[in-house]
Amino acid sequence: MSATEPECGLDVAVAVMGGKWKPLILYHLRSGPKRFGDLRRLVDGISEKVLIQQLRELAATGVLHRHDHKEVPPRVDYSLTAFGETLVRALLPLCAWGTQHRSRLTAIVSQ
């Protein structure tokens, strides 16, 4: 490892999936392909504009695949790539931690 390369790869992971919405999008895609409207409903509180932006960024990094079925009316769905599945597997322990500590953290954040 070079002297300038960080020992921990969290900087890279956060650059790919950082922010409020990307981990939630990835979580919902773990169970299979989803259409845009499905993701819009599943990711509570996200605006259409932000969802579009986040999906484009995740596709650009190779984490998800955008499949345009080239139909009329337009039908597009999103799915995880094999690379994206590795990221979701890394996020699942964080999901379990949040679930385990939800009531404690909700009480703190509500103050």
Secondary structure, DSSP 8 states (H G I E B T S, - for coil): --SSS-SSTHHHHHHHH-SSSHHHHHHHHTTS-EEHHHHHHHSTT--HHHHHHHHHHHHHTTSEEEEE---SS--EEEEE-HHHHHHHHHHHHHHHHHHHTHHHHHHHHH-
